[in-house]
């Protein structure tokens, strides 16, 4: 039979091969290809895949030698039952279970390409001698088994059992450091999301109790040296509570609008003692008269001191100062705020405001809002002078730490605590003797170690709030390391020297005849946040501010979007004034 006749019969055989030789060689390899069960149905189009039959000449069912040849091919490819059965209707003869031909087809194709020859038949059918007369016939390769991917728990169990299986390589995102966060995650209630009223009232009362310690402790120090007794002490405590409630409401409504408690501050105790121990009051013999004279002197000093902060805050001067700060110089300022009892007013308030904004899950304070808060802090000192609290007002560091401890930075909670301050101050005014005795009994019953442990937690939270700004700095830069190391070390060492000097000799290293001048120098350099913040700011500004690498090392590329009130849309949500007052007092 010539090639033309073969093509008409629908066969695509090599020129050197006849149908008889094909049949003999096919029968010799019958045992090499077997399947467990036949297919449900088969069409001649599957044979086209193997190149056995031309697509232009489909196999016809029936027709003599061609029909026998087709059944033989089907038998060898798909099993004996397939070749001998009747599948015209697509059924399975003998009730055999259906099987997909994909395994045979895959094997047939693989062997065809792996043979290295462009043959229309697989060597498993034609025999290895048809490929190369000098090569010995080799058995066909078994079907490739795809290994089942074990479950994650199975992999872990195999590794733990010493199976030798290697752990999968870590993903790229697992190797990346923690992403920076503008707002602190994990806060239960942020600045604008108040908790339910019962919980808010309990948390507000908790803040009231925390600030009560400072409120009682400061009069306990000052009143005896001023010549006052128990009634004067109770009166000063009630006045401090009332002014603290008033100033806290003013700050949360019109100041920074942060959940910050504005209470009596240790900042002004050294300056107050300078007035108390002044020589002009030593000649007054009547204790009550002496108390009144000294209180009037303290009030006048507070009113004068408040004007400076009011002007610096509301004029925007402090805004221009804080714009020089970066996350790098913020770290030592806020981190050491927790240490001092004798803090200079500006650093303490600025560092505490920054810590409060962090624990309230708010964005960093825009510089104009921070300057506005300093202005209202000046108003708070003015109220302290008018009402006669005996000391000035500042941000309560203890309450700032309580925000982090409770994970509740809601503004409403602090406003409720301000309500408790006003309520108990008025109630104490009506029952002064009774409340004075109760205050003493309550705080005397609390063991000192418990109070110390509580303050360790609260001050520690404030300090670590400053360390969170390291995420925006380049800690692989030696310049960054030097600024942090030097400012923190000197911030701890210099105040320690000043305080130890005063405790040994009774006066500070700066000792002149003018006591007010001595306090102006000794008090700031006895403050850890002042020394650390000042050195950090000066060292941070030594490099060119427009250098791109330096700005990234300092974290300024992240800080830039918070330099202005309008550059971040979240500022309107957190810091906008109520009653649409932004139209009359715009933030820039």
Secondary structure by P-SEA (a helix, b strand, c coil): ccaaaaaaacccccccccaaaaaaaaaaaccccccccccccccaaaaaaaccccccccccccccaaaaaaaaaaaaccccccccccccccccccccbbbbaaaaaaaaaaaaaacccccccccccccccccccccccccccccccccccccaaaaaaaaaaccccccccccccccccbbbbcccccccccccccccaaaaaaaaaaaaaaaaaaaaaaaaaccccccccaaaaaaaaaaaaaaaaaaaaaaacccccccccccccccaaaaaaaaaacccccccccaaaaaaaaaaaaaaaaaaaaaaaaaaaaaaaaaaaaaaccaaaaaaaaaacccccccccaaaaaaaaaaaaaaaccccccaaaaaaaaaaaaaaaaaaaaacccccccccaaaaaaaaaaccccaaaaaaaaaaaaaaaaaaaacaaaaaaaaaaaaaaccaaaaaaaaaaaaaaaaaaaaccccccccccaaaaaaaaaaaaaaacaaaaaaaaaaaccccccccccaaaaaacccccccaaaaaaaaaaaaaaccccccaaaaaaacccccccccccccccccccccccccccccccccc
